[in-house]
């Protein structure tokens, strides 16, 4: 465990040993992702705003005019996501150069963008298939926000909880018992439990979002609890030692 003295900051490994606060925040953000994708797929699309692998495939299917999937929503989401990653990277570099806390700022920017999307979608009825221009605008803002999120989480690098996908987390989780005590996949280690929690969190978020869509919530209302979860995650880091980019250890592969 490494740490800088004099208040400059501490490493992620040190923070993880202090109550495992950061991994818990990653689980909350994974829950938020499940809710985001429920809104995106069921109320704005079908389109993804966090899991861009799905959009690459939807764009391919739409281009081939197969499966009755429109290509435009996926193209909009992909473009906005890439722009979010680029802008997030530049903002992160400027933030760190000034000695400020990128992790908190990145989450605050994401929450603000989700609130903007909620405002743009206020009173907007969910629609599955052939989204309107307003649906596409909300999709673009959400995808931009999740681009910033992915940059934020990549820099934090909490192994096993990338917060926006769970395929590798599931693979590592179920491989653990079969492989015994082999390295990072060891059964019943903190990392193994964290991967399992990330899968449950994604399911819970998707379930909650889907139930709210079924309950008749408009797009704007659907996005408010998501913004609240992200804001709460940022607030939980206030007053904590500053996370410095470049200090994050590679604690195994993330999934």
C-alpha positions as CSV (number, residue, x, y, z in Angstrom):
1,X,0.0,0.0,0.0
2,X,1.5,3.4,-1.0
3,X,0.5,6.7,0.4
4,X,1.7,10.3,0.0
5,X,2.2,12.3,3.2
6,X,1.5,15.9,3.8
7,X,-2.1,15.9,2.5
8,X,-1.1,15.5,-1.2
9,X,-3.2,12.3,-1.6
10,X,-3.3,8.6,-1.0
11,X,-3.4,5.6,-3.3
12,X,-6.5,3.6,-4.1
13,X,-5.1,0.6,-2.2
14,X,-5.0,2.6,1.0
15,X,-8.5,3.8,0.5
16,X,-9.8,0.2,-0.2
17,X,-8.3,-0.8,3.2
18,X,-10.3,1.9,4.9
19,X,-13.7,0.3,4.9
20,X,-13.8,-0.5,1.2
21,X,-15.7,2.7,0.5
22,X,-14.7,3.0,-3.2
23,X,-15.9,-0.6,-4.1
24,X,-19.2,0.2,-2.4
25,X,-19.5,3.3,-4.5
26,X,-18.8,1.3,-7.6
27,X,-21.7,-1.1,-6.8
28,X,-24.0,1.9,-6.4
29,X,-22.9,3.3,-9.8
30,X,-23.5,-0.2,-11.3
31,X,-27.0,-0.1,-10.0
32,X,-27.4,3.3,-11.6
33,X,-26.2,1.9,-14.9
34,X,-28.8,-0.8,-14.8
35,X,-31.5,1.9,-14.4
36,X,-30.0,4.0,-17.2
37,X,-30.1,1.1,-19.6
38,X,-33.6,0.2,-18.6
39,X,-34.6,3.8,-19.5
40,X,-32.5,3.8,-22.7
41,X,-33.8,0.5,-24.0
42,X,-37.4,0.7,-22.9
43,X,-38.2,4.4,-23.1
44,X,-35.8,5.9,-25.6
45,X,-34.8,3.2,-28.0
46,X,-34.1,0.4,-28.4
47,X,-30.6,1.9,-27.8
48,X,-27.9,1.6,-25.2
49,X,-26.2,4.6,-23.6
50,X,-23.6,2.9,-21.3
51,X,-22.9,-0.5,-22.9
52,X,-21.7,0.6,-26.3
53,X,-21.0,-3.0,-27.5
54,X,-24.7,-3.3,-27.9
55,X,-24.9,-0.1,-30.0
56,X,-22.2,-1.4,-32.3
57,X,-24.3,-4.5,-33.0
58,X,-27.6,-2.5,-33.2
59,X,-25.9,-0.2,-35.7
60,X,-24.7,-3.2,-37.8
61,X,-28.2,-4.8,-37.7
62,X,-29.9,-1.5,-38.5
63,X,-27.5,-0.9,-41.4
64,X,-28.4,-4.3,-42.8
65,X,-32.1,-3.6,-42.2
66,X,-32.5,-6.7,-40.2
67,X,-34.6,-7.3,-37.1
68,X,-36.5,-4.0,-37.6
69,X,-33.9,-2.1,-35.6
70,X,-33.3,1.6,-36.5
71,X,-29.7,2.5,-37.0
72,X,-30.0,6.2,-36.1
73,X,-30.4,5.9,-32.3
74,X,-27.3,3.7,-32.0
75,X,-25.3,6.0,-34.2
76,X,-26.3,9.0,-32.1
77,X,-25.5,7.2,-28.9
78,X,-22.1,6.0,-30.1
79,X,-21.1,9.5,-31.4
80,X,-22.2,11.2,-28.1
81,X,-20.4,8.6,-26.0
82,X,-17.1,9.1,-27.9
83,X,-17.4,12.8,-27.5
84,X,-18.1,12.3,-23.8
85,X,-14.9,10.2,-23.4
86,X,-12.8,12.8,-25.2
87,X,-14.2,15.8,-23.3
88,X,-13.9,13.8,-20.0
89,X,-10.3,13.0,-20.7
90,X,-9.5,16.6,-21.4
91,X,-11.3,17.8,-18.3
92,X,-9.6,15.1,-16.2
93,X,-6.2,16.3,-17.4
94,X,-7.0,19.9,-16.6
95,X,-8.4,19.0,-13.2
96,X,-5.5,16.9,-12.1
97,X,-3.0,19.6,-13.4
98,X,-4.7,22.0,-11.0
99,X,-4.5,19.5,-8.1
100,X,-8.2,19.0,-7.9
101,X,-10.2,15.8,-7.3
102,X,-11.2,14.3,-10.6
103,X,-13.2,11.5,-9.2
104,X,-15.7,13.8,-7.5
105,X,-15.8,16.3,-10.4
106,X,-16.3,13.5,-12.9
107,X,-19.3,12.1,-11.0
108,X,-20.7,15.6,-10.5
109,X,-20.4,16.3,-14.2
110,X,-22.2,13.0,-14.9
111,X,-25.0,13.8,-12.5
112,X,-25.4,17.3,-13.9
113,X,-25.7,15.9,-17.4
114,X,-28.3,13.3,-16.3
115,X,-30.3,16.2,-14.7
116,X,-30.1,18.1,-18.0
117,X,-31.4,15.0,-19.8
118,X,-34.2,14.8,-17.2
119,X,-35.1,18.4,-18.0
120,X,-35.1,17.7,-21.7
121,X,-37.2,14.6,-21.2
122,X,-39.7,16.2,-18.7
123,X,-43.2,15.1,-19.6
124,X,-41.8,13.0,-22.5
125,X,-43.7,9.7,-22.8
126,X,-41.6,6.5,-23.1
127,X,-41.4,5.1,-26.6
128,X,-40.0,1.8,-27.9
129,X,-39.1,1.9,-31.6
130,X,-38.9,4.9,-33.9
131,X,-37.9,7.5,-31.3
132,X,-38.7,11.1,-31.9
133,X,-36.1,13.9,-32.2
134,X,-36.6,14.7,-28.5
135,X,-36.0,11.1,-27.5
136,X,-32.7,11.2,-29.6
137,X,-31.6,14.4,-27.9
138,X,-32.1,12.8,-24.4
139,X,-30.2,9.7,-25.6
140,X,-27.3,11.8,-26.8
141,X,-27.0,13.7,-23.5
142,X,-27.2,10.4,-21.5
143,X,-24.5,8.7,-23.7
144,X,-22.3,11.8,-23.3
145,X,-22.7,11.5,-19.5
146,X,-21.8,7.8,-19.6
147,X,-18.8,8.5,-21.7
148,X,-17.5,10.8,-18.9
149,X,-18.4,8.0,-16.4
150,X,-16.4,5.4,-18.2
151,X,-13.4,7.7,-18.2
152,X,-13.9,8.4,-14.5
153,X,-14.1,4.7,-13.6
154,X,-11.3,3.6,-15.8
155,X,-9.0,6.0,-13.9
156,X,-10.2,4.7,-10.5
157,X,-9.7,1.1,-11.8
158,X,-11.5,-0.9,-9.0
159,X,-11.0,-4.4,-10.3
160,X,-14.1,-6.4,-11.0
161,X,-16.5,-3.4,-11.0
162,X,-16.3,-1.3,-14.2
163,X,-19.9,-0.2,-13.5
164,X,-21.0,-0.3,-17.1
165,X,-20.7,-3.9,-18.1
166,X,-20.6,-7.2,-16.3
167,X,-19.6,-9.9,-18.8
168,X,-16.1,-10.3,-17.5
169,X,-17.3,-9.9,-13.9
170,X,-19.6,-12.8,-14.4
171,X,-16.9,-14.9,-16.1
172,X,-14.5,-14.3,-13.2
173,X,-17.2,-14.9,-10.6
174,X,-18.3,-18.2,-11.9
175,X,-14.7,-19.3,-12.8
176,X,-13.6,-18.7,-9.3
177,X,-15.0,-21.9,-7.7
178,X,-13.9,-24.0,-10.6
179,X,-10.3,-22.7,-10.5
180,X,-9.9,-22.9,-6.7
181,X,-7.3,-20.5,-5.3
182,X,-5.7,-19.5,-8.6
183,X,-4.6,-15.9,-8.4
184,X,-7.2,-13.1,-8.7
185,X,-10.1,-15.6,-9.4
186,X,-9.8,-17.2,-6.0
187,X,-13.1,-18.3,-4.5
188,X,-14.6,-16.3,-1.7
189,X,-12.0,-13.5,-1.8
190,X,-13.1,-9.8,-1.5
191,X,-12.6,-9.4,-5.3
192,X,-14.7,-12.5,-6.0
193,X,-17.6,-11.2,-3.8
194,X,-17.3,-7.8,-5.4
195,X,-17.8,-9.3,-8.8
196,X,-20.9,-11.1,-7.6
197,X,-22.3,-8.0,-6.1
198,X,-21.8,-6.1,-9.3
199,X,-23.9,-8.6,-11.2
200,X,-26.7,-8.4,-8.7
201,X,-26.5,-4.6,-8.7
202,X,-26.8,-4.5,-12.5
203,X,-29.8,-6.8,-12.3
204,X,-31.4,-4.8,-9.5
205,X,-31.0,-1.5,-11.4
206,X,-32.4,-2.9,-14.6
207,X,-35.4,-4.4,-12.7
208,X,-36.0,-1.1,-10.8
209,X,-35.9,0.9,-14.0
210,X,-38.1,-1.5,-15.9
211,X,-40.7,-1.5,-13.1
212,X,-40.8,2.3,-13.1
213,X,-41.3,2.3,-16.9
214,X,-44.2,-0.1,-16.5
215,X,-45.6,2.2,-13.8
216,X,-46.0,4.9,-16.4
217,X,-43.2,7.3,-15.3
218,X,-42.2,9.8,-18.0
219,X,-38.6,10.0,-19.2
220,X,-37.7,13.0,-17.0
221,X,-39.0,11.3,-13.8
222,X,-37.2,8.1,-14.7
223,X,-33.8,9.9,-14.8
224,X,-34.2,11.7,-11.4
225,X,-33.3,8.7,-9.2
226,X,-30.3,7.9,-11.4
227,X,-29.0,11.5,-11.0
228,X,-29.6,11.1,-7.2
229,X,-27.5,7.9,-7.0
230,X,-24.6,9.5,-8.9
231,X,-24.7,12.6,-6.8
232,X,-24.8,10.5,-3.6
233,X,-21.7,8.7,-4.8
234,X,-19.8,12.0,-5.4
235,X,-20.9,13.3,-2.0
236,X,-19.6,10.2,-0.3
237,X,-16.1,11.1,-1.4
238,X,-16.2,14.7,-0.1
239,X,-13.7,15.2,2.7
240,X,-11.8,12.0,1.8
241,X,-8.2,11.9,0.8
242,X,-7.7,12.9,-2.8
243,X,-7.4,10.2,-5.4
244,X,-4.6,11.0,-7.8
245,X,-4.5,9.8,-11.4
246,X,-1.6,7.5,-12.0
247,X,-1.6,6.2,-8.4
248,X,-4.2,3.6,-9.0
249,X,-2.7,0.1,-8.8
250,X,-3.5,-2.6,-11.3
251,X,-5.4,-4.9,-9.0
252,X,-6.2,-7.7,-11.5
253,X,-8.4,-7.4,-14.6
254,X,-11.6,-5.6,-14.4
255,X,-14.8,-7.1,-15.9
